[in-house]
Amino acid sequence: MKRLTLIAILAALALPAAASQAPMREHLKQELPTWGYSDVNVDGLTRAQVVHINHLLHSNKSPSQIRGNIGAILGDSLLKTLFGRQ
């Protein structure tokens, strides 16, 4: 009985967390083109990627560090960034 109650409580708590992703995703859709990532499908990003990129955008890192870290999160390699290759 306790296990069933715990599962129900955790499921109820997970719903607001999933709903809170929408504003962050909308923010990323506006911000990523500014940083040179206009071709990114924000809806296809994982929850962890969205949270990590949002954290970077609000950090006190330099613009080049933010852009590089966003590229690392999205899986950009140095060759692709510099020469358009993979």
MARMI-180247 format. One line per field, with one value per atom (N, C-alpha, C, O): residue number from 0; atom name; x, y, z; residue in three letters. Coordinates in pm, 1 decimal, always signed. Layout:
k <- NUM	... $
a <- CA	... $
c1 <- X	... $
c2 <- Y	... $
c3 <- Z	... $
r <- ALA	... $
***
This chain:
k <- 0	0	0	0	1	1	1	1	2	2	2	2	3	3	3	3	4	4	4	4	5	5	5	5	6	6	6	6	7	7	7	7	8	8	8	8	9	9	9	9	10	10	10	10	11	11	11	11	12	12	12	12	13	13	13	13	14	14	14	14	15	15	15	15	16	16	16	16	17	17	17	17	18	18	18	18	19	19	19	19	20	20	20	20	21	21	21	21	22	22	22	22	23	23	23	23	24	24	24	24	25	25	25	25	26	26	26	26	27	27	27	27	28	28	28	28	29	29	29	29	30	30	30	30	31	31	31	31	32	32	32	32	33	33	33	33	34	34	34	34	35	35	35	35	36	36	36	36	37	37	37	37	38	38	38	38	39	39	39	39	40	40	40	40	41	41	41	41	42	42	42	42	43	43	43	43	44	44	44	44	45	45	45	45	46	46	46	46	47	47	47	47	48	48	48	48	49	49	49	49	50	50	50	50	51	51	51	51	52	52	52	52	53	53	53	53	54	54	54	54	55	55	55	55	56	56	56	56	57	57	57	57	58	58	58	58	59	59	59	59	60	60	60	60	61	61	61	61	62	62	62	62	63	63	63	63	64	64	64	64	65	65	65	65	66	66	66	66	67	67	67	67	68	68	68	68	69	69	69	69	70	70	70	70	71	71	71	71	72	72	72	72	73	73	73	73	74	74	74	74	75	75	75	75	76	76	76	76	77	77	77	77	78	78	78	78	79	79	79	79	80	80	80	80	81	81	81	81	82	82	82	82	83	83	83	83	84	84	84	84	85	85	85	85 $
a <- N	CA	C	O	N	CA	C	O	N	CA	C	O	N	CA	C	O	N	CA	C	O	N	CA	C	O	N	CA	C	O	N	CA	C	O	N	CA	C	O	N	CA	C	O	N	CA	C	O	N	CA	C	O	N	CA	C	O	N	CA	C	O	N	CA	C	O	N	CA	C	O	N	CA	C	O	N	CA	C	O	N	CA	C	O	N	CA	C	O	N	CA	C	O	N	CA	C	O	N	CA	C	O	N	CA	C	O	N	CA	C	O	N	CA	C	O	N	CA	C	O	N	CA	C	O	N	CA	C	O	N	CA	C	O	N	CA	C	O	N	CA	C	O	N	CA	C	O	N	CA	C	O	N	CA	C	O	N	CA	C	O	N	CA	C	O	N	CA	C	O	N	CA	C	O	N	CA	C	O	N	CA	C	O	N	CA	C	O	N	CA	C	O	N	CA	C	O	N	CA	C	O	N	CA	C	O	N	CA	C	O	N	CA	C	O	N	CA	C	O	N	CA	C	O	N	CA	C	O	N	CA	C	O	N	CA	C	O	N	CA	C	O	N	CA	C	O	N	CA	C	O	N	CA	C	O	N	CA	C	O	N	CA	C	O	N	CA	C	O	N	CA	C	O	N	CA	C	O	N	CA	C	O	N	CA	C	O	N	CA	C	O	N	CA	C	O	N	CA	C	O	N	CA	C	O	N	CA	C	O	N	CA	C	O	N	CA	C	O	N	CA	C	O	N	CA	C	O	N	CA	C	O	N	CA	C	O	N	CA	C	O	N	CA	C	O	N	CA	C	O	N	CA	C	O	N	CA	C	O	N	CA	C	O	N	CA	C	O	N	CA	C	O	N	CA	C	O	N	CA	C	O	N	CA	C	O $
c1 <- +82.0	+0.0	+86.8	+58.2	+193.5	+281.0	+348.8	+365.0	+387.9	+455.5	+361.5	+402.5	+238.6	+140.3	+112.7	+98.4	+105.4	+84.9	+204.3	+187.9	+324.4	+445.9	+451.8	+489.5	+415.4	+414.9	+315.7	+345.6	+198.9	+97.9	+146.0	+123.6	+211.3	+262.3	+371.8	+372.6	+464.3	+573.5	+521.2	+572.7	+420.9	+361.9	+296.3	+306.1	+230.2	+166.1	+269.5	+247.0	+381.9	+487.0	+560.1	+613.9	+562.8	+633.0	+557.6	+619.8	+428.0	+349.6	+387.3	+405.9	+399.7	+440.6	+581.0	+609.0	+669.5	+805.4	+803.9	+878.0	+721.7	+711.8	+647.9	+687.6	+552.1	+484.9	+576.3	+560.4	+670.7	+758.2	+863.7	+935.9	+874.6	+970.5	+927.1	+1012.1	+798.4	+749.0	+804.9	+849.6	+804.7	+861.8	+1011.4	+1060.8	+1083.3	+1226.9	+1251.6	+1342.0	+1171.8	+1187.9	+1156.9	+1226.1	+1055.0	+1022.7	+1136.6	+1170.2	+1195.1	+1308.2	+1426.5	+1493.1	+1452.8	+1563.1	+1537.5	+1630.9	+1412.4	+1380.1	+1413.7	+1448.6	+1403.4	+1436.5	+1586.3	+1641.5	+1652.6	+1791.9	+1893.3	+1996.8	+1867.0	+1967.6	+2010.1	+2128.5	+1920.5	+1967.9	+2066.4	+2154.8	+2051.8	+2143.8	+2285.7	+2382.9	+2296.8	+2426.8	+2478.8	+2579.9	+2411.0	+2458.0	+2402.1	+2455.5	+2297.3	+2237.5	+2091.8	+2000.6	+2071.8	+1935.1	+1873.4	+1751.4	+1956.3	+1904.7	+1870.2	+1843.2	+1870.8	+1845.4	+1695.5	+1620.9	+1652.2	+1513.4	+1500.2	+1533.7	+1452.8	+1444.1	+1348.8	+1371.2	+1243.9	+1148.5	+1210.3	+1160.3	+1317.9	+1385.1	+1491.9	+1549.9	+1519.0	+1620.7	+1567.0	+1447.1	+1657.6	+1617.4	+1594.5	+1635.4	+1529.5	+1503.7	+1635.6	+1647.2	+1733.9	+1863.1	+1933.0	+1992.6	+1926.4	+1988.2	+1922.4	+1991.2	+1791.4	+1718.8	+1759.5	+1787.6	+1762.6	+1797.3	+1941.6	+1971.0	+2032.1	+2173.5	+2198.4	+2272.1	+2137.5	+2155.1	+2094.0	+2152.7	+1978.4	+1915.2	+2004.5	+2016.8	+2065.8	+2157.8	+2277.0	+2319.7	+2330.6	+2443.7	+2407.2	+2486.2	+2288.4	+2247.2	+2236.3	+2250.6	+2211.4	+2198.6	+2321.2	+2316.0	+2430.5	+2552.3	+2635.7	+2602.3	+2742.8	+2830.4	+2954.5	+3059.1	+2943.8	+3054.9	+3065.6	+2972.1	+3181.2	+3200.1	+3117.0	+3082.0	+3085.5	+3006.3	+3069.2	+2998.1	+3201.2	+3264.8	+3253.5	+3238.3	+3260.6	+3242.8	+3099.4	+3076.7	+3003.4	+2862.9	+2838.7	+2776.8	+2887.0	+2866.2	+2933.5	+2875.0	+3054.7	+3125.5	+3058.3	+3049.4	+3011.1	+2943.5	+2808.7	+2769.8	+2737.9	+2612.9	+2643.0	+2571.9	+2747.8	+2786.8	+2823.3	+2790.9	+2890.7	+2926.4	+2802.1	+2795.2	+2705.3	+2581.0	+2504.5	+2446.3	+2505.1	+2431.3	+2506.4	+2450.0	+2632.4	+2709.7	+2792.5	+2839.0	+2812.2	+2897.4	+3042.0	+3090.3	+3109.4	+3251.8	+3328.3	+3271.4	+3455.3	+3537.6	+3550.4	+3546.7	+3565.4	+3576.5	+3449.9	+3456.9	+3334.7	+3208.3	+3192.6	+3147.1	+3230.4	+3217.2	+3309.6	+3268.6	+3433.5	+3531.4	+3520.4	+3531.7	+3498.4	+3506.6	+3378.3	+3374.4	+3275.1	+3151.1	+3156.2	+3073.5	+3252.5	+3266.8	+3233.8	+3226.6	+3213.6	+3191.6	+3306.1	+3305.6 $
c2 <- -119.2	+0.0	+126.1	+222.3	+124.2	+241.2	+265.0	+379.0	+156.2	+169.4	+229.6	+314.7	+186.4	+238.3	+387.0	+464.5	+425.1	+565.8	+649.8	+760.0	+597.4	+669.0	+688.2	+795.5	+586.8	+597.9	+704.6	+783.2	+708.0	+808.0	+949.0	+1041.6	+965.6	+1097.7	+1142.4	+1257.3	+1052.2	+1087.7	+1120.2	+1210.2	+1048.4	+1077.7	+1215.5	+1288.9	+1250.1	+1381.6	+1493.6	+1601.3	+1468.6	+1569.8	+1585.7	+1692.8	+1482.7	+1489.2	+1572.6	+1627.1	+1584.2	+1660.2	+1807.8	+1859.7	+1878.5	+2019.2	+2036.3	+2135.6	+1940.3	+1949.8	+1940.4	+2012.2	+1854.3	+1841.8	+1966.0	+2008.8	+2022.9	+2142.1	+2263.6	+2354.5	+2267.1	+2383.1	+2388.4	+2487.6	+2285.7	+2285.4	+2377.6	+2428.8	+2399.3	+2477.4	+2620.1	+2663.4	+2694.6	+2830.0	+2830.0	+2917.8	+2731.0	+2723.0	+2693.1	+2750.1	+2604.4	+2570.1	+2691.3	+2714.6	+2767.6	+2889.0	+2990.4	+3056.5	+3001.9	+3092.7	+3048.7	+3132.2	+2918.1	+2868.1	+2890.9	+2918.7	+2879.5	+2904.6	+3048.0	+3074.5	+3140.2	+3279.7	+3305.6	+3385.0	+3239.9	+3270.3	+3196.5	+3253.9	+3072.2	+2994.5	+3057.1	+3050.0	+3117.9	+3185.1	+3298.7	+3326.1	+3363.5	+3470.8	+3417.7	+3488.5	+3292.9	+3232.5	+3149.8	+3080.9	+3155.9	+3086.1	+2946.7	+2868.6	+2914.1	+2780.9	+2792.3	+2747.4	+2853.0	+2873.6	+2746.6	+2738.5	+2646.8	+2525.3	+2415.6	+2302.2	+2447.8	+2348.1	+2329.3	+2426.6	+2204.7	+2170.9	+2162.8	+2060.5	+2267.8	+2274.7	+2169.1	+2116.3	+2137.9	+2037.3	+1898.0	+1810.1	+1877.3	+1747.7	+1732.1	+1624.4	+1837.7	+1830.1	+1755.2	+1756.4	+1690.5	+1622.3	+1725.0	+1840.5	+1681.8	+1769.3	+1818.9	+1935.8	+1730.6	+1768.4	+1873.0	+1966.9	+1857.7	+1955.7	+2092.7	+2194.7	+2095.0	+2222.1	+2292.4	+2412.3	+2217.9	+2277.6	+2325.6	+2433.9	+2246.2	+2282.4	+2407.6	+2497.1	+2413.4	+2531.0	+2654.6	+2762.6	+2640.3	+2753.2	+2804.3	+2925.0	+2712.4	+2752.2	+2828.2	+2928.7	+2781.1	+2850.1	+2991.1	+3084.1	+3007.2	+3139.1	+3240.7	+3360.8	+3193.1	+3282.7	+3280.2	+3329.6	+3223.4	+3217.3	+3342.8	+3425.9	+3355.1	+3471.6	+3437.0	+3499.7	+3338.4	+3300.5	+3399.9	+3474.6	+3398.6	+3486.8	+3435.6	+3317.6	+3523.4	+3479.4	+3362.7	+3273.8	+3362.9	+3252.0	+3121.3	+3014.8	+3128.4	+3008.0	+2956.6	+2836.0	+3047.9	+3007.3	+2940.3	+2834.0	+3001.3	+2944.5	+2808.5	+2715.3	+2796.1	+2668.5	+2560.5	+2445.4	+2597.3	+2499.0	+2457.0	+2340.8	+2549.9	+2512.5	+2413.0	+2313.9	+2440.1	+2347.5	+2210.5	+2108.9	+2207.2	+2078.7	+2002.7	+1880.6	+2073.7	+2009.1	+1954.2	+1845.9	+2029.3	+1987.2	+1882.7	+1824.1	+1858.8	+1756.2	+1808.7	+1730.3	+1939.1	+1993.9	+1955.0	+1960.5	+1916.1	+1889.1	+2012.2	+2100.4	+2017.9	+2131.2	+2137.4	+2246.0	+2021.4	+2020.0	+2072.1	+2147.1	+2033.1	+2079.1	+2229.3	+2300.0	+2277.7	+2420.4	+2502.8	+2605.6	+2458.1	+2535.3	+2516.0	+2612.0	+2391.7	+2362.3	+2306.0	+2278.2	+2289.0	+2234.2	+2084.9	+2031.3	+2016.0	+1870.8	+1801.5	+1862.6	+1668.7	+1590.5	+1497.4	+1423.2 $
c3 <- +0.0	+0.0	+0.0	-71.3	+81.2	+87.2	-47.3	-90.9	-111.9	-240.2	-344.8	-423.8	-345.1	-439.6	-415.3	-509.8	-289.5	-254.7	-297.9	-350.1	-275.9	-314.4	-465.8	-512.9	-541.3	-687.2	-732.1	-822.0	-670.6	-706.7	-674.6	-752.6	-561.3	-522.6	-618.5	-662.6	-651.0	-742.3	-882.2	-948.5	-926.0	-1057.2	-1057.7	-1156.0	-948.8	-939.3	-934.9	-990.0	-869.9	-863.0	-995.5	-1023.6	-1076.0	-1204.1	-1306.8	-1397.9	-1295.2	-1393.0	-1398.7	-1508.8	-1286.2	-1295.6	-1352.1	-1419.2	-1325.7	-1379.3	-1531.1	-1598.2	-1584.9	-1730.1	-1791.1	-1899.5	-1724.8	-1775.8	-1772.2	-1853.7	-1680.4	-1668.2	-1777.9	-1787.8	-1859.8	-1969.8	-2083.7	-2156.6	-2100.3	-2213.8	-2217.2	-2323.4	-2107.3	-2113.8	-2144.8	-2215.6	-2091.2	-2119.5	-2266.6	-2327.8	-2322.6	-2464.3	-2552.7	-2651.8	-2518.1	-2594.5	-2584.9	-2683.1	-2467.1	-2447.9	-2534.2	-2595.3	-2539.3	-2621.1	-2769.4	-2844.6	-2812.4	-2953.2	-2992.0	-3107.1	-2897.7	-2924.5	-2912.3	-2988.6	-2817.6	-2787.3	-2874.5	-2908.6	-2911.2	-2983.2	-3116.1	-3148.9	-3194.4	-3316.4	-3287.2	-3368.3	-3174.2	-3135.3	-3117.5	-3143.7	-3072.9	-3045.8	-3163.0	-3149.8	-3277.1	-3395.9	-3413.7	-3492.5	-3343.4	-3352.6	-3396.9	-3327.5	-3513.2	-3562.0	-3619.3	-3633.9	-3652.2	-3714.0	-3613.2	-3652.6	-3484.6	-3380.3	-3361.1	-3349.3	-3358.1	-3328.0	-3175.8	-3116.0	-3114.6	-2968.3	-2913.8	-2804.9	-2987.3	-2940.8	-2937.0	-2866.9	-3011.3	-3012.5	-2906.0	-2892.3	-2830.2	-2725.4	-2603.9	-2576.2	-2532.5	-2410.0	-2300.0	-2311.5	-2194.6	-2080.2	-2020.2	-1983.5	-2010.6	-1953.5	-2039.7	-1986.8	-2171.9	-2260.7	-2246.3	-2243.1	-2237.7	-2223.3	-2094.3	-2094.4	-1985.3	-1856.1	-1856.3	-1805.5	-1912.8	-1913.7	-1998.8	-1957.6	-2116.1	-2202.0	-2137.1	-2142.8	-2076.3	-2007.6	-1894.6	-1873.6	-1823.3	-1716.2	-1773.8	-1717.0	-1885.4	-1947.9	-1991.6	-1975.1	-2047.1	-2095.0	-1982.0	-2004.6	-1862.0	-1747.5	-1656.9	-1544.3	-1704.8	-1624.1	-1647.9	-1732.3	-1573.6	-1589.8	-1671.3	-1654.6	-1758.7	-1845.5	-1961.1	-1990.3	-2025.4	-2140.2	-2258.1	-2262.7	-2353.1	-2468.9	-2545.6	-2592.6	-2558.0	-2629.5	-2551.4	-2611.1	-2419.2	-2338.0	-2348.5	-2357.7	-2347.0	-2358.3	-2492.5	-2498.4	-2600.2	-2733.7	-2746.1	-2801.4	-2695.7	-2702.0	-2620.1	-2662.9	-2502.7	-2417.8	-2476.3	-2464.8	-2538.5	-2605.1	-2717.1	-2734.1	-2792.4	-2898.8	-2845.6	-2907.1	-2731.4	-2671.2	-2626.1	-2640.4	-2572.4	-2528.6	-2648.5	-2641.9	-2757.1	-2876.0	-2957.4	-3049.8	-2924.3	-2993.3	-3108.5	-3191.1	-3116.2	-3221.2	-3195.8	-3082.7	-3301.0	-3289.1	-3336.0	-3400.4	-3304.4	-3344.4	-3496.4	-3554.2	-3562.2	-3708.0	-3774.1	-3871.5	-3722.1	-3780.4	-3760.9	-3850.9	-3642.9	-3615.1	-3704.2	-3758.0	-3719.9	-3795.5	-3946.4	-4022.7	-3989.2	-4131.8	-4192.3	-4312.2	-4113.5	-4165.4	-4188.9	-4262.7	-4127.3	-4142.8	-4012.9	-3906.3	-4025.6	-3903.6	-3879.5	-3781.3 $
r <- MET	MET	MET	MET	LYS	LYS	LYS	LYS	ARG	ARG	ARG	ARG	LEU	LEU	LEU	LEU	THR	THR	THR	THR	LEU	LEU	LEU	LEU	ILE	ILE	ILE	ILE	ALA	ALA	ALA	ALA	ILE	ILE	ILE	ILE	LEU	LEU	LEU	LEU	ALA	ALA	ALA	ALA	ALA	ALA	ALA	ALA	LEU	LEU	LEU	LEU	ALA	ALA	ALA	ALA	LEU	LEU	LEU	LEU	PRO	PRO	PRO	PRO	ALA	ALA	ALA	ALA	ALA	ALA	ALA	ALA	ALA	ALA	ALA	ALA	SER	SER	SER	SER	GLN	GLN	GLN	GLN	ALA	ALA	ALA	ALA	PRO	PRO	PRO	PRO	MET	MET	MET	MET	ARG	ARG	ARG	ARG	GLU	GLU	GLU	GLU	HIS	HIS	HIS	HIS	LEU	LEU	LEU	LEU	LYS	LYS	LYS	LYS	GLN	GLN	GLN	GLN	GLU	GLU	GLU	GLU	LEU	LEU	LEU	LEU	PRO	PRO	PRO	PRO	THR	THR	THR	THR	TRP	TRP	TRP	TRP	GLY	GLY	GLY	GLY	TYR	TYR	TYR	TYR	SER	SER	SER	SER	ASP	ASP	ASP	ASP	VAL	VAL	VAL	VAL	ASN	ASN	ASN	ASN	VAL	VAL	VAL	VAL	ASP	ASP	ASP	ASP	GLY	GLY	GLY	GLY	LEU	LEU	LEU	LEU	THR	THR	THR	THR	ARG	ARG	ARG	ARG	ALA	ALA	ALA	ALA	GLN	GLN	GLN	GLN	VAL	VAL	VAL	VAL	VAL	VAL	VAL	VAL	HIS	HIS	HIS	HIS	ILE	ILE	ILE	ILE	ASN	ASN	ASN	ASN	HIS	HIS	HIS	HIS	LEU	LEU	LEU	LEU	LEU	LEU	LEU	LEU	HIS	HIS	HIS	HIS	SER	SER	SER	SER	ASN	ASN	ASN	ASN	LYS	LYS	LYS	LYS	SER	SER	SER	SER	PRO	PRO	PRO	PRO	SER	SER	SER	SER	GLN	GLN	GLN	GLN	ILE	ILE	ILE	ILE	ARG	ARG	ARG	ARG	GLY	GLY	GLY	GLY	ASN	ASN	ASN	ASN	ILE	ILE	ILE	ILE	GLY	GLY	GLY	GLY	ALA	ALA	ALA	ALA	ILE	ILE	ILE	ILE	LEU	LEU	LEU	LEU	GLY	GLY	GLY	GLY	ASP	ASP	ASP	ASP	SER	SER	SER	SER	LEU	LEU	LEU	LEU	LEU	LEU	LEU	LEU	LYS	LYS	LYS	LYS	THR	THR	THR	THR	LEU	LEU	LEU	LEU	PHE	PHE	PHE	PHE	GLY	GLY	GLY	GLY	ARG	ARG	ARG	ARG	GLN	GLN	GLN	GLN $
***
